[in-house]
Amino acid sequence: MEQDARMLELETRLMYQERTITELGELVAAQEGRIRRLEDALRSVASRVKDLSEDKSPLSMPHERPPHY
């Protein structure tokens, strides 16, 4: 009888572990997708910042007092 109870305990633990592993795998996959989207957004923002910092047109210059003041 004790062996049956022990076997049931082991089977129950295995079932919970398998479910946990599946849930963790799904979570990792979801986080990987989110990380990829965040990396894409970061690259886009970095590119935009670089473009803006290289833009030296008069409209992008900070407001300065003209030299005759």
TIVO-2410 file (N, C-alpha, C; in nm, 3 decimals):
# residues 69
REC num residu      c1      c2      c3 atome chaine
REC   1      M   0.081  -0.119   0.000     N      A
REC   1      M   0.000   0.000   0.000    CA      A
REC   1      M   0.086   0.126   0.000     C      A
REC   2      E   0.190   0.124   0.083     N      A
REC   2      E   0.277   0.241   0.088    CA      A
REC   2      E   0.345   0.265  -0.046     C      A
REC   3      Q   0.375   0.160  -0.117     N      A
REC   3      Q   0.438   0.174  -0.248    CA      A
REC   3      Q   0.341   0.241  -0.346     C      A
REC   4      D   0.212   0.209  -0.337     N      A
REC   4      D   0.112   0.274  -0.423    CA      A
REC   4      D   0.103   0.423  -0.393     C      A
REC   5      A   0.103   0.457  -0.266     N      A
REC   5      A   0.097   0.598  -0.225    CA      A
REC   5      A   0.222   0.672  -0.273     C      A
REC   6      R   0.334   0.607  -0.261     N      A
REC   6      R   0.460   0.668  -0.305    CA      A
REC   6      R   0.460   0.690  -0.456     C      A
REC   7      M   0.410   0.590  -0.529     N      A
REC   7      M   0.402   0.600  -0.674    CA      A
REC   7      M   0.307   0.714  -0.714     C      A
REC   8      L   0.195   0.725  -0.645     N      A
REC   8      L   0.100   0.832  -0.672    CA      A
REC   8      L   0.164   0.968  -0.646     C      A
REC   9      E   0.237   0.979  -0.537     N      A
REC   9      E   0.308   1.104  -0.504    CA      A
REC   9      E   0.407   1.141  -0.614     C      A
REC  10      L   0.484   1.045  -0.660     N      A
REC  10      L   0.582   1.071  -0.766    CA      A
REC  10      L   0.514   1.111  -0.897     C      A
REC  11      E   0.406   1.043  -0.931     N      A
REC  11      E   0.332   1.077  -1.053    CA      A
REC  11      E   0.273   1.217  -1.045     C      A
REC  12      T   0.223   1.252  -0.927     N      A
REC  12      T   0.167   1.386  -0.907    CA      A
REC  12      T   0.275   1.492  -0.920     C      A
REC  13      R   0.388   1.469  -0.859     N      A
REC  13      R   0.501   1.564  -0.871    CA      A
REC  13      R   0.544   1.579  -1.016     C      A
REC  14      L   0.554   1.468  -1.087     N      A
REC  14      L   0.594   1.471  -1.227    CA      A
REC  14      L   0.495   1.552  -1.310     C      A
REC  15      M   0.366   1.534  -1.284     N      A
REC  15      M   0.263   1.608  -1.356    CA      A
REC  15      M   0.280   1.759  -1.334     C      A
REC  16      Y   0.299   1.800  -1.209     N      A
REC  16      Y   0.317   1.942  -1.179    CA      A
REC  16      Y   0.446   1.996  -1.241     C      A
REC  17      Q   0.551   1.918  -1.238     N      A
REC  17      Q   0.678   1.963  -1.298    CA      A
REC  17      Q   0.664   1.978  -1.448     C      A
REC  18      E   0.597   1.886  -1.513     N      A
REC  18      E   0.577   1.897  -1.658    CA      A
REC  18      E   0.496   2.021  -1.692     C      A
REC  19      R   0.392   2.048  -1.613     N      A
REC  19      R   0.311   2.167  -1.637    CA      A
REC  19      R   0.394   2.294  -1.615     C      A
REC  20      T   0.474   2.295  -1.511     N      A
REC  20      T   0.558   2.411  -1.483    CA      A
REC  20      T   0.659   2.434  -1.595     C      A
REC  21      I   0.719   2.327  -1.644     N      A
REC  21      I   0.816   2.339  -1.754    CA      A
REC  21      I   0.747   2.395  -1.879     C      A
REC  22      T   0.628   2.348  -1.908     N      A
REC  22      T   0.553   2.398  -2.023    CA      A
REC  22      T   0.522   2.547  -2.007     C      A
REC  23      E   0.475   2.586  -1.889     N      A
REC  23      E   0.443   2.726  -1.863    CA      A
REC  23      E   0.568   2.814  -1.873     C      A
REC  24      L   0.678   2.767  -1.821     N      A
REC  24      L   0.803   2.844  -1.829    CA      A
REC  24      L   0.850   2.857  -1.973     C      A
REC  25      G   0.836   2.751  -2.051     N      A
REC  25      G   0.873   2.758  -2.192    CA      A
REC  25      G   0.789   2.861  -2.267     C      A
REC  26      E   0.660   2.864  -2.238     N      A
REC  26      E   0.572   2.963  -2.301    CA      A
REC  26      E   0.610   3.104  -2.259     C      A
REC  27      L   0.644   3.120  -2.133     N      A
REC  27      L   0.685   3.251  -2.082    CA      A
REC  27      L   0.814   3.297  -2.148     C      A
REC  28      V   0.909   3.208  -2.162     N      A
REC  28      V   1.036   3.242  -2.226    CA      A
REC  28      V   1.012   3.283  -2.372     C      A
REC  29      A   0.926   3.211  -2.441     N      A
REC  29      A   0.896   3.244  -2.581    CA      A
REC  29      A   0.831   3.381  -2.591     C      A
REC  30      A   0.738   3.412  -2.500     N      A
REC  30      A   0.673   3.543  -2.501    CA      A
REC  30      A   0.773   3.654  -2.472     C      A
REC  31      Q   0.862   3.631  -2.377     N      A
REC  31      Q   0.962   3.733  -2.344    CA      A
REC  31      Q   1.060   3.753  -2.459     C      A
REC  32      E   1.092   3.645  -2.529     N      A
REC  32      E   1.182   3.658  -2.644    CA      A
REC  32      E   1.120   3.748  -2.750     C      A
REC  33      G   0.991   3.730  -2.775     N      A
REC  33      G   0.922   3.816  -2.870    CA      A
REC  33      G   0.922   3.961  -2.826     C      A
REC  34      R   0.896   3.982  -2.698     N      A
REC  34      R   0.894   4.119  -2.645    CA      A
REC  34      R   1.033   4.182  -2.654     C      A
REC  35      I   1.135   4.106  -2.622     N      A
REC  35      I   1.273   4.157  -2.629    CA      A
REC  35      I   1.306   4.196  -2.773     C      A
REC  36      R   1.267   4.114  -2.869     N      A
REC  36      R   1.293   4.147  -3.010    CA      A
REC  36      R   1.225   4.277  -3.050     C      A
REC  37      R   1.098   4.294  -3.008     N      A
REC  37      R   1.027   4.418  -3.041    CA      A
REC  37      R   1.094   4.538  -2.975     C      A
REC  38      L   1.137   4.522  -2.850     N      A
REC  38      L   1.204   4.631  -2.780    CA      A
REC  38      L   1.338   4.665  -2.845     C      A
REC  39      E   1.411   4.562  -2.889     N      A
REC  39      E   1.538   4.588  -2.957    CA      A
REC  39      E   1.515   4.661  -3.088     C      A
REC  40      D   1.412   4.623  -3.162     N      A
REC  40      D   1.378   4.693  -3.286    CA      A
REC  40      D   1.344   4.839  -3.259     C      A
REC  41      A   1.264   4.863  -3.155     N      A
REC  41      A   1.227   4.999  -3.119    CA      A
REC  41      A   1.350   5.079  -3.077     C      A
REC  42      L   1.439   5.017  -3.001     N      A
REC  42      L   1.560   5.085  -2.957    CA      A
REC  42      L   1.648   5.123  -3.076     C      A
REC  43      R   1.662   5.030  -3.172     N      A
REC  43      R   1.741   5.061  -3.291    CA      A
REC  43      R   1.679   5.178  -3.368     C      A
REC  44      S   1.547   5.180  -3.377     N      A
REC  44      S   1.478   5.288  -3.446    CA      A
REC  44      S   1.500   5.422  -3.377     C      A
REC  45      V   1.489   5.423  -3.246     N      A
REC  45      V   1.510   5.547  -3.171    CA      A
REC  45      V   1.656   5.591  -3.182     C      A
REC  46      A   1.749   5.497  -3.171     N      A
REC  46      A   1.891   5.532  -3.181    CA      A
REC  46      A   1.922   5.590  -3.319     C      A
REC  47      S   1.864   5.533  -3.422     N      A
REC  47      S   1.885   5.584  -3.558    CA      A
REC  47      S   1.828   5.725  -3.571     C      A
REC  48      R   1.711   5.746  -3.514     N      A
REC  48      R   1.648   5.879  -3.520    CA      A
REC  48      R   1.732   5.982  -3.445     C      A
REC  49      V   1.782   5.946  -3.328     N      A
REC  49      V   1.866   6.037  -3.250    CA      A
REC  49      V   1.994   6.069  -3.328     C      A
REC  50      K   2.053   5.969  -3.390     N      A
REC  50      K   2.174   5.991  -3.469    CA      A
REC  50      K   2.144   6.085  -3.585     C      A
REC  51      D   2.033   6.062  -3.655     N      A
REC  51      D   1.996   6.149  -3.766    CA      A
REC  51      D   1.974   6.292  -3.720     C      A
REC  52      L   1.908   6.310  -3.607     N      A
REC  52      L   1.883   6.444  -3.556    CA      A
REC  52      L   2.011   6.512  -3.510     C      A
REC  53      S   2.104   6.435  -3.453     N      A
REC  53      S   2.228   6.495  -3.405    CA      A
REC  53      S   2.319   6.534  -3.522     C      A
REC  54      E   2.305   6.466  -3.635     N      A
REC  54      E   2.385   6.498  -3.753    CA      A
REC  54      E   2.323   6.608  -3.837     C      A
REC  55      D   2.197   6.640  -3.814     N      A
REC  55      D   2.126   6.741  -3.891    CA      A
REC  55      D   2.173   6.879  -3.844     C      A
REC  56      K   2.239   6.952  -3.930     N      A
REC  56      K   2.293   7.084  -3.894    CA      A
REC  56      K   2.221   7.196  -3.968     C      A
REC  57      S   2.100   7.172  -4.011     N      A
REC  57      S   2.027   7.277  -4.082    CA      A
REC  57      S   1.994   7.390  -3.986     C      A
REC  58      P   1.969   7.510  -4.038     N      A
REC  58      P   1.939   7.625  -3.950    CA      A
REC  58      P   1.819   7.601  -3.860     C      A
REC  59      L   1.725   7.524  -3.906     N      A
REC  59      L   1.607   7.499  -3.824    CA      A
REC  59      L   1.639   7.412  -3.703     C      A
REC  60      S   1.743   7.334  -3.713     N      A
REC  60      S   1.776   7.245  -3.602    CA      A
REC  60      S   1.874   7.309  -3.504     C      A
REC  61      M   1.929   7.427  -3.538     N      A
REC  61      M   2.024   7.494  -3.450    CA      A
REC  61      M   1.950   7.550  -3.328     C      A
REC  62      P   2.014   7.547  -3.213     N      A
REC  62      P   1.948   7.605  -3.095    CA      A
REC  62      P   1.934   7.756  -3.111     C      A
REC  63      H   1.839   7.811  -3.042     N      A
REC  63      H   1.819   7.956  -3.051    CA      A
REC  63      H   1.936   8.027  -2.983     C      A
REC  64      E   2.010   8.102  -3.063     N      A
REC  64      E   2.123   8.178  -3.009    CA      A
REC  64      E   2.103   8.324  -3.045     C      A
REC  65      R   2.164   8.407  -2.969     N      A
REC  65      R   2.156   8.550  -2.999    CA      A
REC  65      R   2.242   8.577  -3.123     C      A
REC  66      P   2.194   8.657  -3.211     N      A
REC  66      P   2.274   8.692  -3.328    CA      A
REC  66      P   2.405   8.760  -3.284     C      A
REC  67      P   2.507   8.754  -3.369     N      A
REC  67      P   2.638   8.808  -3.331    CA      A
REC  67      P   2.639   8.959  -3.304     C      A
REC  68      H   2.544   9.035  -3.359     N      A
REC  68      H   2.548   9.181  -3.342    CA      A
REC  68      H   2.491   9.226  -3.208     C      A
REC  69      Y   2.449   9.139  -3.121     N      A
REC  69      Y   2.399   9.179  -2.989    CA      A
REC  69      Y   2.510   9.192  -2.890     C      A
***
